[in-house]
Amino acid sequence: MRIRFTRHAAADLHDAGDHYTSIAPALREQFLADVDLVMERIHTFPHGAAP
């Protein structure tokens, strides 16, 4: 399975990362780690939820 982000989704992730960095750089790292975890779960269980 291949997971792709639309341009708008990628821009939202970037903006969210910038927002968290403005609060505390560690928050950005945790946010991106959480996104990676969710992507890993989607990859492992592609039919685990409605599209």
CORVENKA-V741057 format. One record per helix or strand of 3 or more residues. SS is the DSSP state (h for helix, s for strand). FROM is the first residue (numbers start at 0). LEN is the number of residues. If there is no record, write none. Layout:
[[SS/FROM/LEN] [SS/FROM/LEN]]
This chain:
[[h/6/17] [h/24/20]]
